[in-house]
Every structure is written in structure tokens, then in C-alpha cells.
Amino acid sequence: MKKLIASKLIAAFMLLLCFKAEAVETTFLNNTFKINLPENYCTLNQDTNYYKFTKAAFGNSVKFGFIAAPCMDTKALEEGIISRLSHYIAFTQIGIDGNYGYFKLGRFVYVNLAKAFKSAPLDRVENSVNRRIAPFGATVSNLGYKLQSASDSYALFLATVNLNGFGADKKANLLGITTLVYEIPVGLYVFDEDPNEAKTKEAIKQLSIAASSF
């Protein structure tokens, strides 16, 4: 699986010019980022319950620039027709315990630190997430986390989880890239419920399109 994801990521980066993308702007530390998204994707209103839930799930070491999904889905969620997104793309600034700043040692050092990162015991992480999302009536279980591949420019990881809440009990994947841009640690993520090989392939393509903005 690890080699499959890595090889597909490389192929997707090589085929970027084949895809038409739309750009969304967001700002961290007075630096503007223009992130390429697939056609017909819209950003989700930050006042929605699901946006607030997602922020709580990620914790206070991540600051969201946006969550984006197909426009028909964000519209349906904002109008109360649906209560959750089964798929989204997110862009974040990464900090430590709510502190956000510049990383002055360069992308190479940052990525190597990211590659060497050791998560806290997953049962402890899971308990922490569940405390944060309890107000939303949601729980997670069977949390997994693994570095998939890395280069001098990025680290690619995969998180897996069972998510119960918002009217469903689903297995989900979060495929993400972290890198350094303007000396700012950032993350790009693609979330999918009911993951399969086709969704993973599409997630890699979407990450590639978004990361081409850097």
C-alpha cells in the first residue's frame, strides 16, 4: 500500500498539466497562499457545525485556512440538507500547542523532522480527540497513523479512523502532505469516508493539484 500510494503520487505530480484547477486564497502570518482546487469546489462556511467539529477534531496545533468540497455538497450542508461531508480538501497552518510562527531552518530540515515525528500513543491521541468532539455527539475509534513516503520537499502521511457521528458510522481516511512554504509549516489534506483504491487515487491527484501551488 505504501509503495502504491508513493508511486501514484509521483505519477500524479508528473501529470499536473492535464488537470484544470481553480485557486482559493488564504493568509497565514501575512503571507497569501493560492491553493489550486478541482473545478466546482467551494469553501465551507466557517460558522457551520461541521466546520467547527473538524477544527475540534484536528486540535489546537492546526489552524484552518479552509475546508473545500464539491459546491453542491457545501451548499447542501450550509442549508441543513446534509450534516456532514463525506469528502473534503483542507489547508492548514501547523503549530505547536496553539503557537504558530516561522520555521527558520528551511524546508529540508522541516521535512526531515516531519519524517522523524513520532506520534503520542494512539490510544492517548484517540482519547484526546474524543474529549474535543464530545460536544458534537461524535466519537472516533481504531485510529491509525503512518508515514507513507517523503522527499526533500514534503512528507506524505495517512491517518485512518472509524468515525461515529452526524448520523453515520463510517471508516475514513485522511491523506495529507506537510511542507514548508514562506518558512511557514503547512498541511494539505484529503478526507474520504468509505475509502477504497479509486478514492485514494483521486485523493492523490487532488493533493498533487493543490501542492502544485507551492
N, C-alpha and C positions, 0 to 999 in steps of 0.2 A: 504493500500500500504506500509506504514511504517513497519508494523509488518511482511508483506510478505517478504520485502527486508531483514529485520533483520534475520528472520528465515532461509531464503535461504543462507545468508552469513554464518551463523553458520554451516549449513549443508555442505556448500562448504569447509569450513576450515577442517571439520572432514574427508572429502573425498580426501584431497590433494594427498595422496599417490597413488591414482588411475590415476593421470594425469602425463604424461611425459612433462617436460619443458626444455627450453633452456635458458641459462643465458647470460645477457648482462651486461658489466661492465661500470660504470660511476663513476666519482670522484667529491666529494664536500669537500672543506676545507681539502684537502689532505687525505681524507678517501675514500676508494674504496667500492662501493656498487655493488653487483652482484644480478641483478634482474631477476627472472625467468619469461620467456615468453612462450606462446604456441609454439608448433612446427611450423616451416616455417613462422616465423615472422622475419622481418628485420627492422633495424632502418632507419629512413628517413634522407636523406642528409640535413644538416642544411642550405645549400645555396638555397634550393628550396623556391619558393614564398609562398607555403602553410605553410612551417615550420615558415617562418618569420611572416606570418599572424597570426598563432596560438600563437606565442610569444607575438605579439602585443595585441591580444585579452585577454590574461591572465594578462598582465600588468607587471610593474616593481617590483612587490613583489614576483615574481616567476622566478626562474632560471631553465631552462630546462636541464635535463641530456640527455633525448632522447624522441623522438616520434617513436613508432613502430607500424607496421601494417603487414598484410599478405604480404609476399615478392612480390607476383605478383602485388599488389597494389602500394607498394613503387616504384617498378621498372617502372610501368606504369606512375606514377606521375613524376618521375625523367626524363623519356623520353618524357614527354609532351603529352602523350596519354590521360591522365585524368588531371584535375586541382585541385582536392580536394580528401580527404579521407572521406569515409562515416563511417569509424570505425577506431579507433586507441587507443593505450595504451600509456600513457605518465608518466614519472617520473620526479619530480622536487624537488629542494630545495625551501623552503619557507622563505621569509624575510619580512622586513617592509620597504616600500618605497625605494627599491633598496639596502638596507643594509642587509647583510647576515652574520650570526655568529652562535655561540653556544648558546643553551638554557640550563643553568646550574642547573635548579631546578628539573630536572627529568621528566620522561615520564608521570607519574601520574598527576603532576601539569600541564604539557603542554596539555595533553588531556582534562583535566577539563577546562582549558582556551579555548581550541578549542570548547568544547561543549557549553560554555557560550558566544561564539563570536556572536555579533550582527552586521549584515551587515549594511552598509550605506543604505539609502532608495534606493530601487531597480531602481527607475526611474533615480536617480543620477548615479548609477553604470552603467546602460544601456547607458546613455548619454556619460559617460567617455569611455566605450568600443567602442561606435560608432565613437568617435573622433579618437581613436587609429587605428581603422581598416578602416577608410575612404580612406586612400591611396591605399587600396587593392580593392576598389569598393564594399565593403561588408557592411551590416548593421545587427543589431540584434534587436529583439523586444520581448515583453512578457517574459522578464527574470524572472525566479523564483529560489529560493534557500531555501533548508530546510535540517536541520539535520535529518538523518534517524534513526541512532542508535549509541551507543557508549559503550565502555567497559573501563577498566583501561588502555588498551593498544592502542586504536585507536578511532577516531571519523569518522563516515561514513556520507557523505552528498550527496545530489542530486541537481544538477542545471539543469534547463530546459530553453530552449530558442528557438525562431524562428530565423533561420539564412538565410539571403538572400545574395548570392554571389557565385562566381565561377560557374556560370551557373545554379544555382538551388535555390529554396526557400524551406527550409526544417525545420521541427521541429526536435530538437535534445536534447539528454540527456547527461549530464556529471556526471557520478557516481564516487565519489572519496573517498579515505581514507587519513587521515593525522595522523602522529605519529612522534615519536622522535627516531632517530637512531644515535648512536655515539654522542649524545647530539646535533644533527642537526635536525631541523624541516624539514620534507619531506612530499611530497604528491604523491600518485598514483592515476591515473585517467583512466577511460574508457569512450571514446566518441562514441556515436552512433547517426546517423541520423535515422529518421523514427522509433523511439523507440516502442517496444512492449514487452510483457511479456517474450517471448523467448529470446530477445536480453538482457533484464535486467537479466535474469537467467544466460546467458552466461557471461555478464559483471561481475557479482558477482563471478563466477567461476574464471575468469581471474584475478580479483583483489586478490582473495584468493591465487592463484598460485604465483603472484608477491609478495604479502605481506609475503608469507612463507619464502622469502629470508631474512627477518629480524629476 
